[in-house]
Amino acid sequence: MQEYLILKLEGPLQAWGGHTFEDRRPSELFPTRSGLLGLLAACLGIDRTDVEKQQALATSVSFAVRVDNAPIKMIDYHTVKDARKEHQGLKSIETIQTWREYLQDAKYTVAIWLTRQATVSFDALVEAINRPVYTPFLGRRSCPITRPLFADRVSSVNELEALVLVEPDGGTVYSECLDDSKPRLLIRDVPISGRKRQFATRQISIHAGKGGDYVP
């Protein structure tokens, strides 16, 4: 049996950024690893510039995400000054137009478990999530949380069974615990330590929900 920390991510808007520059900011259809690490780091009070603690957190936790309510995408239009434009990596002199994706009415349940290299404890995580140092958001500051993050702390044989213990049941699960019998998704959302906005790829297993819904 292994211990799992269960979080609920709910709000009118969420945004879990994919590979992007300033003019176009898409959102993945479920919380990214970088986004979840950022959420936990905010709760723990880890500063964005503290590379050592950010890396320690990243090597301490693994995630599985269940989609409880499939989102509807919306695009919000902005104008931004002093932003990177397209793929040039340079600051624009003039104001540019930007299009940012958001997810409407999405609901997710997240299972978190500790790795063998973990330097953080479950007790510390639970305390931080219930009493966060910095305000956690659902991907962007404009996406507030509408219910407490903490849902439960359970013991189970694996992350899938742990998620079954928390209602609702049946949504598609994206898990970092790879299963050779399931399809896999390659996603570029692993933050590279010490390199701002640089990400590596990872593989996740897709466990389709009842009826095989919501597999991109």
C-alpha positions as CSV (number, residue, x, y, z in Angstrom):
1,M,0.0,0.0,0.0
2,Q,1.1,3.5,-0.8
3,E,0.0,6.9,0.6
4,Y,-1.6,9.4,-1.8
5,L,-2.5,13.0,-1.3
6,I,-5.7,14.0,-3.2
7,L,-6.4,17.5,-4.4
8,K,-9.4,19.0,-6.1
9,L,-8.9,21.7,-8.8
10,E,-12.1,23.6,-9.4
11,G,-12.8,27.2,-10.7
12,P,-14.6,29.1,-13.4
13,L,-11.4,29.4,-15.4
14,Q,-8.2,27.4,-15.5
15,A,-5.2,27.7,-17.8
16,W,-2.4,25.1,-18.0
17,G,0.0,26.5,-20.5
18,G,1.6,24.5,-23.3
19,H,4.7,25.6,-25.3
20,T,4.2,29.3,-25.9
21,F,5.5,32.7,-26.6
22,E,3.8,36.0,-25.7
23,D,1.5,36.4,-28.7
24,R,-0.2,33.0,-28.4
25,R,-0.7,31.2,-25.1
26,P,-2.5,27.9,-25.5
27,S,-3.7,25.8,-22.6
28,E,-3.4,22.0,-22.3
29,L,-6.6,20.1,-21.6
30,F,-5.5,19.0,-18.1
31,P,-3.1,20.3,-15.5
32,T,0.5,20.1,-16.5
33,R,3.4,18.9,-14.4
34,S,4.9,22.4,-14.4
35,G,1.6,23.9,-13.3
36,L,1.1,21.4,-10.5
37,L,4.7,21.9,-9.3
38,G,4.1,25.7,-9.3
39,L,0.9,25.2,-7.3
40,L,2.7,23.2,-4.7
41,A,5.6,25.5,-4.6
42,A,3.3,28.5,-4.0
43,C,1.7,26.6,-1.1
44,L,5.1,25.8,0.4
45,G,6.4,29.3,-0.1
46,I,9.2,28.3,-2.5
47,D,10.3,31.4,-4.4
48,R,10.5,31.2,-8.2
49,T,14.2,32.1,-8.1
50,D,15.1,29.3,-5.6
51,V,16.3,26.8,-8.1
52,E,17.5,24.3,-5.5
53,K,14.2,24.1,-3.6
54,Q,12.2,24.0,-6.9
55,Q,14.3,21.1,-8.1
56,A,14.0,19.3,-4.8
57,L,10.2,19.5,-5.0
58,A,10.2,18.3,-8.6
59,T,12.2,15.2,-7.7
60,S,10.0,14.5,-4.7
61,V,6.5,14.1,-6.2
62,S,4.6,12.3,-9.0
63,F,1.2,13.0,-10.3
64,A,-2.0,11.4,-11.8
65,V,-4.8,13.7,-13.0
66,R,-8.4,12.6,-13.4
67,V,-10.8,14.7,-15.5
68,D,-14.0,15.1,-13.6
69,N,-15.7,17.6,-15.9
70,A,-14.4,18.1,-19.4
71,P,-13.6,21.8,-20.1
72,I,-14.7,24.1,-22.8
73,K,-11.9,26.2,-24.3
74,M,-12.2,30.0,-24.7
75,I,-9.8,32.5,-26.1
76,D,-9.2,35.9,-24.4
77,Y,-7.8,38.8,-26.4
78,H,-5.1,41.0,-24.9
79,T,-2.6,43.7,-25.9
80,V,0.9,43.6,-24.3
81,K,3.9,45.9,-24.3
82,D,7.5,44.7,-23.9
83,A,6.6,41.1,-24.8
84,R,8.4,38.4,-26.8
85,K,6.9,38.1,-30.2
86,E,6.4,34.8,-32.0
87,H,9.5,32.7,-32.0
88,Q,12.1,35.5,-32.1
89,G,12.8,35.5,-28.4
90,L,13.2,39.3,-28.6
91,K,11.3,42.0,-26.9
92,S,8.9,43.9,-29.2
93,I,9.2,47.7,-29.2
94,E,5.6,48.3,-29.9
95,T,2.5,46.8,-28.2
96,I,1.5,43.4,-29.7
97,Q,-1.7,41.5,-29.8
98,T,-2.0,38.3,-27.8
99,W,-4.5,35.4,-27.6
100,R,-4.7,33.4,-24.4
101,E,-6.7,30.2,-24.0
102,Y,-8.6,29.3,-20.9
103,L,-10.6,26.3,-19.8
104,Q,-14.2,27.0,-18.6
105,D,-15.9,25.0,-15.8
106,A,-13.1,22.3,-15.7
107,K,-12.9,20.1,-12.7
108,Y,-9.9,17.8,-11.9
109,T,-8.9,15.4,-9.1
110,V,-5.2,15.0,-8.6
111,A,-3.4,12.1,-6.9
112,I,0.1,12.9,-5.6
113,W,2.6,10.4,-4.3
114,L,6.2,10.7,-3.0
115,T,9.2,9.3,-4.9
116,R,12.1,7.4,-3.4
117,Q,14.1,10.6,-3.7
118,A,11.6,12.7,-1.8
119,T,12.9,15.4,0.5
120,V,9.5,16.7,1.5
121,S,7.0,14.9,3.7
122,F,3.2,14.4,3.3
123,D,2.7,16.2,6.6
124,A,4.5,19.2,5.2
125,L,2.5,19.2,2.0
126,V,-0.8,18.8,3.8
127,E,0.0,21.7,6.1
128,A,1.1,23.9,3.2
129,I,-1.9,23.1,1.1
130,N,-4.3,23.9,4.0
131,R,-2.3,27.0,5.0
132,P,-0.5,28.2,1.8
133,V,2.3,30.8,2.0
134,Y,1.5,32.3,-1.4
135,T,-1.9,32.3,-2.9
136,P,-2.3,29.2,-5.3
137,F,-4.0,29.7,-8.6
138,L,-5.3,27.3,-11.3
139,G,-2.4,27.9,-13.8
140,R,-2.6,31.8,-14.1
141,R,-3.2,34.5,-11.5
142,S,-6.5,35.3,-13.2
143,C,-7.8,31.8,-12.4
144,P,-8.8,31.7,-8.7
145,I,-9.7,28.5,-6.8
146,T,-13.3,28.1,-5.7
147,R,-13.0,25.3,-3.2
148,P,-10.3,24.1,-0.8
149,L,-7.5,22.2,-2.6
150,F,-7.2,19.5,0.0
151,A,-9.6,16.6,-0.6
152,D,-8.2,13.6,1.2
153,R,-5.2,11.5,2.2
154,V,-5.6,7.9,1.4
155,S,-3.7,4.6,1.2
156,S,-4.1,2.4,-1.9
157,V,-2.4,-0.2,-4.1
158,N,-1.9,2.4,-6.9
159,E,-2.8,5.8,-8.0
160,L,-5.9,4.6,-10.0
161,E,-7.4,2.9,-7.0
162,A,-6.6,5.9,-4.9
163,L,-8.6,8.1,-7.3
164,V,-11.5,5.7,-7.2
165,L,-11.9,6.4,-3.5
166,V,-12.7,10.0,-4.2
167,E,-15.9,10.9,-6.1
168,P,-16.8,11.2,-8.9
169,D,-15.6,8.0,-10.5
170,G,-15.2,7.3,-14.2
171,G,-13.2,10.2,-15.7
172,T,-10.1,9.8,-17.9
173,V,-6.8,9.6,-15.9
174,Y,-3.4,10.9,-17.1
175,S,-0.7,9.2,-15.0
176,E,3.0,9.5,-14.7
177,C,3.0,5.8,-13.6
178,L,3.5,4.2,-17.1
179,D,1.4,1.2,-18.0
180,D,2.5,-0.7,-21.1
181,S,-1.1,-1.8,-21.8
182,K,-2.4,1.7,-22.1
183,P,-1.8,4.4,-24.8
184,R,0.7,7.1,-24.0
185,L,0.9,10.8,-24.5
186,L,4.1,12.7,-25.0
187,I,3.9,16.2,-23.4
188,R,6.5,18.9,-23.1
189,D,5.8,20.3,-19.6
190,V,8.7,19.3,-17.4
191,P,10.5,22.5,-16.2
192,I,14.2,22.5,-16.7
193,S,15.9,23.6,-13.5
194,G,17.6,27.0,-13.8
195,R,16.4,27.7,-17.3
196,K,13.4,30.1,-17.4
197,R,10.5,28.9,-19.6
198,Q,12.5,25.9,-20.8
199,F,10.8,22.5,-20.7
200,A,11.6,18.9,-21.3
201,T,9.2,16.2,-22.4
202,R,7.7,13.3,-20.5
203,Q,5.4,10.3,-21.2
204,I,2.2,9.7,-19.4
205,S,-0.3,6.8,-19.6
206,I,-3.9,7.5,-20.6
207,H,-6.5,5.5,-18.8
208,A,-9.8,6.2,-20.6
209,G,-12.8,6.9,-18.5
210,K,-16.1,5.1,-18.8
211,G,-17.2,5.1,-22.4
212,G,-13.7,5.9,-23.5
213,D,-14.3,9.6,-23.3
214,Y,-11.9,12.6,-23.4
215,V,-8.8,11.1,-24.9
216,P,-7.0,13.8,-27.0
